[in-house]
């Protein structure tokens, strides 16, 4: 197999535990992640070496007999593919920071969508949420999703800005000619009840995060030319 050495600063370890053994290879983080995501990337652009190790740092190499025992093949390419696809790829500082930033942006958007100003009832602007998070004691957990951290973030933000999680249960009725399109919009959210009325109108009760309620009605009004009947049934905090 031909290969070219990657930048030593970018060389990381990809590892897979299988059959009670650890198999490790040295790779370019960017290219290895692209390959793992299904993109067409050659091994020449991924590998820093063709060797497969039990322990890269100690220089303990695995043999073809080990491959056969664990992977039922002696084909090095197949083993490398399995390590890249099924294993864990060590992230560079750049990637960790990039993922952390992306997760923070998603969390800020989740707060904007799912929470409101507890004094006015309106969503906080994104920049206000971002600034409040910076001021608060909240710190992103790299090992948990943004969704899992929403409630924790809200708890810390209460010390900085008036905020609460809020959803609204809304009743809507749309004329028959726009019912099909309306149903598609409604089903992006939590539908509590729906039916087609005797006059052909589409009726539903849907639960919506308060922060995007205006957007929801804008969508419905656009497709129905403003012919939406609606009523807020209750507020869920």
C-alpha positions, 0 to 999 in steps of 0.5 A, a space after each residue: 500500500 502506498 501512503 504519504 506521511 501526514 503533518 506530524 501535528 495532525 497525526 492522531 490515533 484511531 482505535 478499535 477494541 475488538 475480540 479483547 484486543 485494541 487495534 490502533 492506527 495513526 491517521 490524519 484527523 480531518 481525513 479519517 473523520 471524512 472517511 468515517 462519515 462516508 466520504 470518498 477519501 483514499 487511504 493515502 490521504 488518511 494514513 500516517 503509516 501502514 502499520 497496525 498496532 496494539 499500542 501505537 505509543 509503545 510500538 507494539 504491532 499487530 500481525 496478520 494472524 491477529 487480524 485473522 483471529 479477530 477480523 477473519 481476514 488477513 487483508 490489511 485494507 479491510 482491517 483499517 477500514 473497520 478501525 476507521 468505520 467502527 472505531 474511535 478517532 482521537 480529535 485534535 484540539 482544533 476539532 474539539 474546539 470546533 465541535 464545542 462551538 457548534 454545540 454552543 450555537 445549537 444550545 443558544 438556538 434551543 434556548 431561543 426556541 424553547 424559552 421566553 423572557 419570564 417578564 414579557 413572555 417573548 423570546 430573548 434575542 440570540 445575542 442576549 442569550 449568548 452574552 448571558 451564557 458567557 456571564 453565567 457559570 454554565 459550561 458546555 459538556 463536550 460529552 453530552 448533546 445540546 438537547 441534554 444540556 438545555 435545562 441545565 443552561 436555563 437554570 444557570 441563565 436565571 441568575 443573569 436574565 429573566 427566563 423560563 421554559 415554555 410551550 403553548 398548546 394551540 388549536 388551529 383550523 384551516 380551510 379544506 383547500 389548504 389542509 394538506 399543506 397545513 398538515 405538513 407544517 403541523 406535523 413538524 411539531 407535537 400533534 395532540 389531536 387532529 381530524 378532518 371536519 365535516 366541511 373538509 377543514 383541517 383541525 388540530 391541537 398542537 404543542 409548540 415551543 413558545 419561541 417559534 410560535 410566531 414562525 409557526 403562524 407565519 408558515 400557516 398564514 402564508 400557505 392559507 393566505 391568512 385563513 387560519 383560525 387559532 386559539 391558545 388553549 394553555 401554556 405549559 411551563 
